Amino acid sequence: MKCEQYWPNEGKLLYGDIKMKLISTETFSDYTVRHLELNKKNEGTHHVTQYHFHAWPDKGVPESPWSLLNFINIISRKTSTHYIVVHCSAGVGRTGTYIAIHNVLRQARETGKLEFFKTVTKLREDRILMVQTALQYEFVHRAVQAALLTVDRTVRIDDLRNKKERNILAGTRVDAEFKTLCSVCSIVNSQVTTEDKRETQEEVYQNTQLLSQQEKNRFTSILP
């Protein structure tokens, strides 16, 4: 059985002797942040923050790595001293891809090395099918590449004016950042285009067969 929704859309829910209450919700374009309160009799109250990324199809990958990288950065800043539980519907594809990106980036910062194969192998030793498809494994590479060629440029609204003034004074830094942006976007977009144009051998065969059958139709405007 795949994961069912376990949090209330509003108010409270009761699971056995555990009571869950939704405190607040923050909704963004690609993800939602929920603040939950869990209470179990004689064990006090626990507060949980749930980060729910919803721009990711099952067994697929996001359209681009940017929003997911921003999502990972936000969680890393907010939860540096807390335990993190990662899950999707089945707990292997999207979960494994997220953890692989996180672990490879952390390894790059700490050691200066990238170990994609070893990272995913280790994940699969702990849980089968982590990073479920070849497309997801390729996406791990794309996301890490984009992350390492750029830096986190998320700006709080309160800091926007000061940052703008600093960047005006440091024009060369802005120019360099823009050139990097164009370069990375070009690389990522070309990779996405290549994926979109891929056809399996079966699809090519089917398309060829359809073309060969067209001349056998009695009327071109009426298809069987």
Beta strands, then each sheet from edge to edge (+ up, - down):
strand 1: 12-15
strand 2: 18-27
strand 3: 31-40
strand 4: 45-53
sheet 1: 1+ 2- 3+ 4-
end
